[in-house]
Amino acid sequence: MQVSTITIQEFLTQFPTLTSTTPPEDLSDGVALFEALAEISLEHFDPTSISRDLGENWALKLTNLRKLVRNLELFYQEELGKGLDLKDVDLNLIAKEGSEVEIGKLFGFIAAA
């Protein structure tokens, strides 16, 4: 099942303290997703630890996404007692092209958290 960026945006409206008001096509920087997870576990997702206002710099976006995935894996292990394998999520496609398919895959793991 593919998750649309509109569905993700609707999910993000459930977190009123998000500072990112990113449009659906800009979910590629990981900021809004990281901030949503911070509301679940600030210990694992400190929103001050990621870069913001990245523009088109895909390398910095990729850095944010890698940190998001690393922290998400740690959260699953420590808080949920489960392993998490995100090797099927292409972070490069998210950072470089804003791939909705890949964002949807990543979001599935975020929503489950």
C-alpha positions in Angstrom: 0.0 0.0 0.0 1.4 3.3 -1.0 1.0 6.3 1.4 0.4 9.6 -0.3 2.1 12.8 0.9 -1.3 14.2 1.5 -2.0 11.4 4.0 1.3 12.2 5.7 0.5 15.9 5.9 -2.8 15.0 7.5 -1.0 12.9 10.0 1.4 15.7 10.8 -1.5 18.1 11.6 -2.0 15.9 14.7 1.2 17.4 16.2 0.4 21.1 17.0 4.0 22.0 18.1 5.6 21.3 14.7 7.6 24.3 13.5 7.9 22.9 10.0 4.9 23.8 7.8 6.5 22.1 4.9 4.3 21.4 1.8 3.9 17.8 0.8 6.6 18.0 -1.9 9.2 19.2 0.7 9.1 16.2 3.0 12.5 15.3 1.6 14.4 17.2 4.3 13.1 15.0 7.2 12.4 18.0 9.4 8.7 17.6 9.9 9.0 13.9 10.3 11.8 14.3 12.9 9.7 16.9 14.8 6.7 14.6 14.9 8.8 11.9 16.4 10.2 14.3 18.9 6.7 14.6 20.4 6.7 10.8 20.8 10.3 10.6 22.3 12.3 13.8 22.8 15.1 11.6 24.2 15.5 9.9 20.8 14.5 12.8 18.5 16.0 16.1 19.7 14.7 18.5 17.0 17.6 20.9 17.7 20.0 18.2 16.4 19.0 18.5 12.7 19.6 21.1 10.0 16.8 23.3 8.7 16.2 25.6 5.8 18.2 23.4 3.5 16.8 24.6 0.2 17.9 22.3 -2.6 21.0 20.9 -0.8 20.3 17.2 -1.1 23.4 16.2 0.8 22.3 18.0 3.9 18.8 16.6 3.5 20.4 13.1 3.3 22.3 13.8 6.5 19.0 14.7 8.3 17.3 11.5 6.9 20.2 9.3 7.9 20.0 10.7 11.5 16.2 10.2 11.4 16.6 6.5 10.4 19.4 5.9 12.9 17.4 7.3 15.7 14.2 5.5 14.6 16.1 2.2 14.6 17.3 3.0 18.1 13.8 4.0 19.3 12.4 0.7 18.0 15.1 -1.3 19.7 15.0 0.5 23.1 11.4 1.5 23.5 9.5 -1.1 21.5 11.9 -4.1 21.8 11.8 -4.6 18.1 14.4 -4.6 15.4 13.9 -2.4 12.4 15.3 -2.8 8.9 15.0 0.2 6.6 17.3 -1.1 3.9 14.4 -1.0 1.4 13.9 2.7 1.9 16.1 4.7 -0.6 17.1 7.8 1.3 19.0 9.1 -1.7 15.8 9.2 -3.7 14.0 11.1 -1.0 16.8 13.6 -0.6 17.5 14.2 -4.2 14.1 13.8 -5.9 11.6 13.9 -3.0 10.3 10.5 -4.1 6.8 10.1 -2.8 7.1 6.3 -3.0 10.2 6.3 -0.8 8.8 8.9 1.6 5.7 6.7 1.9 7.8 3.7 2.8 9.7 5.6 5.5 6.5 7.1 6.8 5.0 3.6 7.4 7.7 3.0 10.0 7.2 6.4 11.5 3.5 6.0 11.9 4.0 2.6 13.5 6.2 4.2 16.1 
